[in-house]
Amino acid sequence: MPAQKPQWFFQPRSSRNGASAGDEDTGAGLTSLPAALLRRHGARVLDPEKAAAVHGFPAPRSTVYRARTLLVPANLLQDAPKVGGINDVLKDVGMTLTPPRPETPPRVRDAELARKLAELPRVATLAPARGHPVPAVVDAWVALQALRAAVTPSGNRKPAESALDQTDVEQIALEHLMVGSAIDGSPAGHSGGGLTANPNSGVTGPGSTDSYVYNGGDTRSPVALLIDPPHRRSAAECEERYGRRPVVAVLDTGIRAHPWLDVDRMPGGYNLNPAGTGDGFMSVDLAIQKAILDEGKKAEAKGDKPRQLIRKPWDTPITADPQVGELDTDTGHCTFISGIVRQIAPDARVLAVRIMHSDGAVYEGDLLCALRHLVIRIAQAEAAHPEQMVDVISLSLGYFDETPHDATFTSGLWDVIELLLGQGVLVVAAAGNYSTSRRFYPAAFATKTPPGGLPLISVGALNPNGSKAIFSDAGHWITAWASGAAVVSTLPVDINASRSPELRVRAHPDTPMPPGISLPASRESLDPDDYSGGLGVWSGTSFSAPLLAARITRALMEGASQNGLMLTPCGPQDTLNRALAALKTMNWPG
């Protein structure tokens, strides 16, 4: 029997020297999204041919951003003269910026960490300026370009006329509308990452996802798996063997019901501890979810409409279009990812943090909020509460930057990820599914790893035979590869959408169902969106990233059980040493 193909590997360092001319001379990546999705989330696609531009700044590339918000450092928002300077500029284009209410300072002992947290970006809302003589279109890109134009050396304002300067404006950024990194489960598709049937793609003939499509143009399909769930040790055994259970944080769509994940459905939500032991595979952090909701409500109250609020940690709704009833593109995304962790590191626990909508959309501000509060949670765990520790973070989402300048100077996203890496927490990010080498963030931040520090690991997708999947992004910024095509994992047992089997006939009278068997009596072909069996097959770098995150988690557990690197205590240096040791055992070439 031939040897099994490797499920993952790290890219040799010679291929990631931090500089490549190929990033720009490549496919455009995400160039459109369905109009209904953009309207639902108050977003626009930046068209480079029509976009406002400022002399001296690079020509923009296509990206997707939320039209009524900007990301502004919190300390800048609390500086009244600076905000006044921003609004002096914006009134010329008919807009005004409204800061959110100040937050309660985070409860962390480290004063330097508290300062850095206070400087991270928050969502600030744009609205029409009062008294402007001409009706204005509220557009975050136009607002940002007006600010840049005002503070450039050739701008029409002198420094003495405003408290605002070029350094301030360099910290202000678009709020990107990020997307999940599963191959799109909808025949409508996302251009560049969906299906070749997409009329916006501008190509004909076989494309990058044809080989990954199932019944009815869906890239998900129900399957039957004939094995028991992987054995999971008890909490007492894990405490003795590892010091505690390791935790993988999955920032995604939220969780739904599945027996492998110890989640049952109940009225109004889900029970994450159906056995009553207090030691289920899944967990949620209601304080983090409340923080995400509160920030969303503040933005909505200031005029950020339409805005879809994430009200609960559960993956809902099943469909964004009840009249049609088809399964949303990313319903079950977190459940599928959690099942991958269950298969590879069953002794771990998954912390599900819901930031992704079931149509795959993620507000960059929500992601920043979740990561910021994870930094606080981890700081508290390192100080005195090891049960709150998070060891690995898995991100299956991303966006394309509009210019290299924006990813270099304005990215609060990298700032908060850098704080997590400094705490000894490994971050793994999906490379995207656009068959391009154009940088996809946050995965492309992998090039920013400091010497001797923890890396952000960016992961491309492999086919089952070990070849690199044709849909996967590929560039010098990708640092690892893992299985991501036709992966089998868990999908919620409580979803069954509107599509039906193509054939359904009565059973033969001589073969009735036995008494007491509550299964359908008819004979039928495959129901393509009935996941009551609990398992399915799906493709995307969305699933490569958690596979590698789970492998790293397993290496942490092996380090505890074999080399004495127990997962307690949880001080910053202990955590960092364990993470670096785990990567070393996996032959990380850093």
C-alpha positions in Angstrom: 0.0 0.0 0.0 1.5 3.4 -0.9 2.4 5.8 1.9 -0.3 8.3 2.9 0.1 11.7 1.4 1.1 14.4 3.9 -1.8 16.5 5.2 0.3 19.6 5.8 3.8 21.1 5.5 5.6 24.4 6.0 6.8 26.3 3.0 10.7 26.4 3.0 12.1 29.7 4.1 13.9 30.3 0.8 10.5 30.8 -0.8 9.4 33.5 1.8 12.2 36.0 1.7 9.8 38.9 2.3 10.1 40.4 -1.2 8.5 39.3 -4.5 7.6 41.2 -7.6 4.9 38.7 -8.3 2.3 40.1 -5.9 1.2 42.9 -8.1 1.4 41.2 -11.5 -1.4 38.8 -10.7 -5.1 38.2 -10.7 -7.3 40.9 -9.1 -8.8 38.6 -6.5 -12.2 39.6 -5.2 -13.7 42.2 -7.7 -17.4 41.9 -7.0 -19.9 40.5 -4.5 -23.7 39.9 -5.0 -25.6 43.2 -4.9 -27.9 41.9 -2.3 -25.0 41.1 0.0 -23.5 44.6 -0.4 -26.8 46.3 0.3 -27.4 44.1 3.4 -24.1 45.1 4.9 -23.9 48.7 3.7 -20.8 48.0 1.6 -19.4 49.0 -1.7 -16.8 47.6 -4.1 -14.0 50.1 -4.8 -13.7 50.4 -8.6 -10.2 51.6 -9.5 -11.3 53.2 -12.7 -13.9 55.4 -11.0 -12.4 55.9 -7.5 -11.4 59.3 -6.2 -7.6 59.7 -6.1 -5.1 62.0 -4.4 -1.9 63.1 -6.1 1.2 61.4 -4.6 -0.7 58.3 -3.4 -0.7 55.0 -5.2 -3.5 54.2 -7.6 -6.1 52.1 -5.7 -6.9 48.5 -6.4 -10.3 46.8 -6.0 -11.4 46.1 -2.4 -14.7 45.9 -0.6 -15.5 48.4 2.2 -18.3 49.6 4.4 -19.6 52.9 3.1 -20.6 54.7 6.3 -17.7 53.9 8.6 -14.0 54.5 9.1 -11.5 52.8 11.4 -9.9 55.5 13.6 -7.5 54.9 16.6 -9.3 55.3 19.9 -6.9 57.8 21.3 -7.4 60.0 18.2 -11.2 59.8 18.6 -11.0 61.1 22.1 -8.9 64.1 21.1 -11.6 66.8 20.5 -9.3 69.1 18.5 -8.2 66.3 16.2 -11.9 65.2 15.6 -12.7 68.9 14.9 -9.9 68.9 12.4 -11.3 65.8 10.7 -14.7 67.4 10.5 -13.4 70.7 9.2 -12.0 68.7 6.2 -15.0 66.4 5.8 -17.6 69.3 5.7 -16.1 70.3 2.3 -17.3 66.9 0.9 -20.6 67.0 2.8 -19.8 64.6 5.5 -19.2 64.5 9.3 -17.6 61.9 11.5 -19.1 60.9 14.8 -16.9 59.2 17.4 -18.3 56.4 19.5 -18.7 56.9 23.3 -15.5 56.3 25.3 -15.0 52.8 26.6 -14.2 51.7 30.1 -10.4 51.1 30.2 -9.5 47.4 30.0 -8.7 45.5 33.2 -5.1 44.5 32.6 -2.2 44.8 35.0 0.4 45.6 32.3 0.3 49.4 31.8 2.1 49.2 28.4 -0.4 46.6 27.1 -3.3 48.8 28.3 -1.8 51.8 26.4 -1.5 49.8 23.2 -5.1 48.5 23.6 -6.3 52.1 24.0 -4.6 53.0 20.7 -6.3 50.3 18.6 -8.8 51.4 16.0 -12.6 51.7 16.7 -15.5 52.1 14.3 -16.4 55.8 13.7 -19.5 56.6 11.7 -19.9 59.0 8.8 -23.1 60.9 8.2 -24.2 63.9 6.0 -22.9 67.2 7.3 -25.6 69.6 8.6 -26.1 72.7 6.6 -24.2 71.5 3.6 -25.6 73.4 0.5 -25.4 70.3 -1.8 -26.8 66.8 -1.0 -23.8 64.5 -0.3 -23.2 60.8 -0.9 -21.8 59.3 2.3 -18.8 57.3 1.1 -15.9 56.3 3.3 -13.4 56.2 0.4 -14.2 59.8 -0.6 -13.9 60.9 3.1 -10.5 59.2 3.4 -9.2 60.7 0.2 -10.4 64.2 1.3 -8.5 63.8 4.6 -5.4 62.6 2.7 -5.6 65.5 0.3 -5.9 68.1 3.1 -2.7 67.1 4.9 -0.4 66.4 1.9 2.3 69.0 1.3 0.4 70.3 -1.7 -2.9 70.3 0.1 -5.0 73.5 0.5 -4.7 73.7 4.3 -1.7 75.0 6.3 -0.7 73.0 9.4 -1.5 76.0 11.6 -5.1 76.0 10.5 -5.8 72.6 12.0 -4.8 70.2 14.8 -4.9 67.4 12.2 -1.6 66.4 10.6 -0.4 63.8 8.1 0.6 61.3 10.9 -3.0 61.4 12.2 -4.5 60.7 8.8 -2.1 57.8 8.1 -3.7 56.0 11.0 -7.3 56.3 9.6 -8.5 53.4 7.4 -11.4 51.9 5.6 -13.5 49.3 7.4 -13.2 46.4 5.0 -16.0 44.0 4.5 -14.1 40.7 4.8 -15.3 37.4 3.4 -15.0 33.8 4.6 -12.5 31.5 2.9 -14.7 28.5 2.0 -15.4 27.8 -1.7 -18.7 29.5 -2.1 -21.7 27.2 -1.4 -24.0 29.2 -3.6 -24.4 29.0 -7.4 -24.4 32.8 -7.4 -20.8 32.8 -6.2 -18.4 35.5 -5.3 -16.4 36.5 -8.3 -12.9 35.1 -8.2 -13.7 32.8 -5.3 -17.0 31.2 -6.3 -18.1 29.3 -9.3 -17.4 29.7 -13.0 -21.1 30.0 -13.6 -20.8 33.5 -12.1 -21.7 35.9 -15.0 -19.5 38.6 -13.5 -16.3 36.5 -13.8 -15.6 37.4 -17.4 -14.2 34.0 -18.2 -15.5 31.0 -20.1 -14.6 27.3 -20.0 -13.5 25.2 -17.1 -12.4 27.3 -14.1 -10.7 27.0 -10.7 -13.6 25.5 -8.8 -15.3 23.2 -11.4 -13.6 20.1 -9.8 -14.9 21.0 -6.4 -18.6 21.4 -7.2 -21.4 18.9 -6.3 -25.1 18.4 -6.9 -26.8 21.6 -8.0 -23.7 23.7 -8.1 -23.0 23.5 -4.4 -19.5 23.0 -3.0 -20.9 21.3 0.1 -22.5 17.9 0.0 -23.8 15.5 2.7 -21.7 12.4 3.3 -21.9 9.3 5.5 -18.8 8.6 7.7 -18.5 5.2 9.2 -16.4 5.9 12.2 -17.0 6.9 15.8 -16.0 10.4 17.0 -12.3 10.4 18.1 -11.8 9.5 21.8 -11.6 12.5 24.1 -10.0 12.2 27.5 -11.8 13.5 30.6 -11.0 16.8 32.2 -9.1 15.1 35.1 -7.0 13.1 32.6 -6.2 16.2 30.7 -5.2 18.1 33.8 -2.8 15.3 34.8 -1.4 14.8 31.3 -1.2 18.5 30.0 -2.0 20.7 33.0 -5.3 21.8 31.4 -7.1 21.5 28.1 -5.6 23.6 25.3 -8.0 26.1 23.6 -8.4 26.9 19.9 -10.3 30.1 19.3 -12.3 30.0 16.1 -13.5 33.5 15.0 -16.2 32.6 12.6 -20.0 32.0 12.1 -20.7 30.6 15.6 -21.8 27.1 16.5 -24.8 24.9 15.9 -25.9 21.5 17.0 -23.8 18.4 16.6 -23.1 15.4 18.9 -19.4 15.3 18.1 -19.1 18.8 19.4 -21.3 18.3 22.6 -23.9 20.8 21.4 -27.6 20.2 21.5 -30.4 22.5 20.3 -32.7 24.0 22.8 -35.4 26.7 22.8 -33.8 30.0 22.1 -30.3 28.7 21.5 -28.0 25.8 22.1 -26.8 23.8 25.1 -23.0 23.5 25.0 -23.0 21.0 27.8 -25.7 18.4 27.2 -24.0 15.8 29.4 -24.0 18.1 32.4 -20.3 17.6 33.0 -19.2 21.2 32.5 -16.5 19.9 30.1 -18.0 20.1 26.6 -15.9 20.4 23.5 -17.3 23.8 22.6 -17.4 27.0 24.6 -18.4 30.6 24.0 -17.4 33.9 25.7 -20.6 35.8 26.3 -18.6 38.9 27.5 -16.8 39.1 24.1 -20.1 38.6 22.3 -21.7 41.4 24.3 -18.8 43.7 23.5 -19.2 43.0 19.7 -22.9 43.6 20.0 -22.5 46.8 22.0 -20.0 48.3 19.5 -22.4 47.4 16.7 -25.3 49.1 18.5 -23.2 52.2 19.0 -22.3 52.4 15.3 -25.9 51.8 14.3 -27.2 54.5 16.7 -24.8 57.0 15.1 -26.1 56.3 11.6 -24.3 53.2 10.4 -27.2 51.7 8.4 -27.7 49.2 7.1 -25.8 47.2 9.6 -26.4 43.6 10.6 -25.9 43.2 14.3 -24.4 39.9 15.7 -26.8 39.5 18.6 -26.0 36.0 19.8 -23.1 33.5 19.5 -25.1 31.0 17.4 -24.8 30.5 13.6 -28.1 32.0 12.4 -30.0 32.4 10.2 -30.0 29.3 7.9 -30.9 31.5 5.0 -30.8 35.3 4.3 -33.7 34.9 1.9 -36.6 33.0 3.6 -38.8 33.4 0.4 -36.4 31.1 -1.4 -35.1 29.2 1.6 -31.8 28.1 0.1 -28.9 27.5 2.6 -26.7 30.5 3.1 -23.2 30.3 1.6 -21.5 29.9 5.0 -24.1 28.4 7.3 -22.3 25.7 9.2 -18.8 27.1 8.6 -17.7 27.2 12.2 -19.3 23.8 12.9 -17.3 22.3 10.0 -14.1 24.0 11.3 -14.7 22.8 14.9 -15.2 19.2 13.6 -11.7 19.4 12.0 -10.2 20.3 15.4 -12.3 17.5 17.0 -10.7 15.0 14.5 -7.1 16.1 15.0 -6.9 17.4 18.6 -9.9 15.8 20.4 -8.6 16.7 23.9 -8.7 20.4 23.1 -11.6 22.8 23.5 -12.9 25.2 20.8 -13.8 28.7 21.8 -16.3 29.8 19.2 -16.4 33.6 18.8 -19.1 34.7 16.3 -18.1 37.5 14.0 -19.1 36.1 10.6 -22.6 36.3 9.2 -24.1 33.2 7.6 -23.6 34.8 4.1 -19.8 34.8 4.8 -19.5 38.6 5.5 -17.3 39.9 8.3 -17.0 43.5 9.4 -13.4 44.4 10.0 -14.5 46.4 13.1 -16.1 43.3 14.6 -13.0 41.3 14.0 -10.9 44.0 15.7 -13.2 44.1 18.6 -13.1 40.3 19.1 -9.3 40.2 18.9 -8.9 43.1 21.2 -11.1 41.4 23.9 -9.2 38.1 23.4 -6.0 40.1 24.2 -7.7 41.2 27.5 -8.9 37.7 28.2 -5.5 36.2 27.7 -3.8 38.9 29.8 -6.2 38.0 32.7 -5.5 34.3 32.1 -1.7 34.9 32.3 -2.1 36.9 35.5 -4.4 34.6 37.5 -7.0 32.7 35.5 -5.5 29.9 33.4 -8.9 28.5 32.7 -9.4 31.6 30.4 -6.3 30.9 28.4 -6.3 30.6 24.6 -3.4 28.9 22.9 -4.2 29.1 19.1 -6.4 31.4 17.0 -7.8 30.2 13.7 -9.0 32.8 11.1 -10.7 31.6 7.9 -11.5 35.0 6.4 -9.8 38.0 4.8 -9.7 41.0 2.4 -7.6 42.5 -0.3 -6.0 45.8 0.5 -6.6 48.8 -1.7 -2.9 49.9 -1.8 0.3 48.6 -0.2 0.3 51.9 1.7 -2.9 51.0 3.5 -1.6 47.6 4.7 1.6 49.2 5.9 0.5 52.3 7.7 -3.2 52.0 8.7 -3.6 48.4 9.7 -4.8 48.2 13.3 -5.5 44.5 12.4 -1.8 43.8 12.4 -1.3 45.8 15.6 -3.7 43.6 17.6 -2.4 40.4 16.0 1.1 41.4 17.1 -0.2 41.9 20.6 -1.5 38.3 20.6 1.7 36.9 19.2 3.6 38.8 21.9 1.4 37.0 24.5 2.6 33.6 23.1 -0.7 32.9 21.2 -0.2 31.4 17.7 -2.4 32.9 15.0 -3.2 30.8 11.8 -4.9 32.5 8.8 -6.4 31.2 5.6 -4.7 32.3 2.4 -7.9 32.8 0.4 -9.5 31.0 -2.6 -8.9 33.4 -5.5 -6.1 31.7 -7.5 -4.0 34.8 -7.1 -0.8 35.8 -5.5 -2.2 39.2 -4.6 -1.9 39.6 -0.8 -4.9 38.5 1.2 -5.1 39.9 4.7 -4.6 38.9 7.5 -2.8 35.9 6.1 -0.3 38.2 4.2 0.9 39.6 7.5 3.0 36.4 7.7 5.8 38.5 6.1 5.9 40.7 9.2 7.1 38.1 11.7 9.8 39.7 14.0 13.1 37.8 14.4 12.8 35.4 17.3 9.1 36.0 17.8 6.1 33.9 17.0 4.9 34.0 13.4 1.5 34.5 12.0 1.1 31.4 9.8 -0.7 31.7 6.5 -2.1 28.5 5.0 -2.8 27.5 1.4 -4.9 24.5 0.4 -3.8 21.0 -0.7 -5.9 18.5 -2.7 -6.4 15.0 -1.3 -3.5 13.7 -3.4 -1.1 16.3 -1.9 -1.0 18.7 -4.9 -1.8 22.4 -4.3 -5.5 23.1 -4.9 -6.1 25.2 -8.1 -8.4 27.6 -6.2 -5.9 28.4 -3.5 -4.0 31.7 -3.4 -0.3 31.2 -3.8 2.6 33.7 -3.2 5.8 34.2 -1.2 3.6 35.4 1.7 2.1 31.9 2.2 4.1 30.0 4.8 2.3 26.7 5.1 0.0 24.3 3.2 -2.6 21.9 4.5 -5.4 19.8 3.2 -8.3 22.0 2.2 -10.1 20.4 -0.8 -12.9 17.8 -0.4 -12.4 17.8 3.4 -14.9 15.7 5.4 -16.1 17.2 8.7 -19.1 18.0 10.9 -22.1 20.1 9.7 -25.1 21.0 11.8 -27.6 18.3 12.3 -30.4 20.9 12.5 -30.2 22.3 9.0 -32.3 21.1 6.1 -33.0 23.9 3.6 -35.4 24.2 0.6 -33.7 22.1 -2.0 -35.1 18.6 -2.4 -34.0 15.2 -3.8 -34.3 15.1 -7.6 -36.1 11.8 -7.3 -38.4 10.5 -4.6 -40.5 7.3 -5.0 -42.4 5.0 -2.8 -40.6 2.1 -1.2 -41.2 -1.4 -2.5 -44.1 -2.9 -0.4 -41.9 -5.9 0.5 -39.3 -3.7 2.1 -41.1 -1.5 4.7 -39.1 0.2 7.5 -39.0 -2.0 10.6 -41.1 -1.0 13.6 -39.4 1.7 15.8 -37.1 3.0 13.1 -37.9 6.7 12.6 -36.4 7.2 9.2 -37.9 8.2 5.8 -39.9 5.3 4.3 -39.5 6.5 0.7 -36.7 5.9 -1.7 -34.9 9.0 -3.0 -31.8 10.5 -4.5 -29.4 12.6 -2.5 -30.9 15.6 -0.7 -28.2 18.2 -1.3 -28.9 20.4 1.7 -30.1 18.0 4.3 -27.4 17.7 6.9 -29.3 15.8 9.5 -26.7 13.1 9.1 -24.2 15.5 10.6 -21.4 15.2 8.1 -20.4 16.7 4.8 -17.6 17.5 2.4 -16.5 21.1 1.7 -13.5 22.8 0.2 -11.5 26.0 0.8 -8.5 27.4 2.6 -11.1 28.0 5.3 -10.4 24.4 6.3 -6.6 24.3 5.7 -6.1 27.0 8.4 -7.9 25.1 11.3 -6.3 21.8 10.2 -2.9 23.4 10.9 -4.1 25.2 14.0 -5.3 21.8 15.3 -1.9 20.2 14.4 -0.1 22.9 16.4 -2.5 22.3 19.3 -1.6 18.7 19.2 2.1 19.5 19.2 1.5 21.6 22.4 -0.2 18.6 24.0 2.6 16.3 22.9 5.1 18.7 24.4 3.3 18.6 27.7 3.0 14.8 27.8 6.4 13.9 26.4 8.7 16.8 27.3 7.3 18.2 30.4 6.2 21.5 28.8 2.9 21.6 30.8 0.2 24.0 29.7 0.4 25.7 33.1 1.5 28.1 34.4 0.3 30.6 31.8 2.7 33.5 32.2 3.7 35.3 28.9 7.2 33.7 28.8 5.9 30.2 29.6 3.3 30.5 26.9 5.8 31.8 24.4 8.3 29.1 25.2 5.7 26.3 24.7 4.6 27.8 21.4 8.1 28.1 20.0 8.9 24.5 21.2 5.7 23.2 19.5 6.7 24.8 16.2 10.3 23.4 16.5 8.9 19.9 16.9 6.9 20.5 13.7 10.1 21.6 11.8 9.0 25.2 11.4 11.8 26.8 9.2 11.7 30.2 10.9 
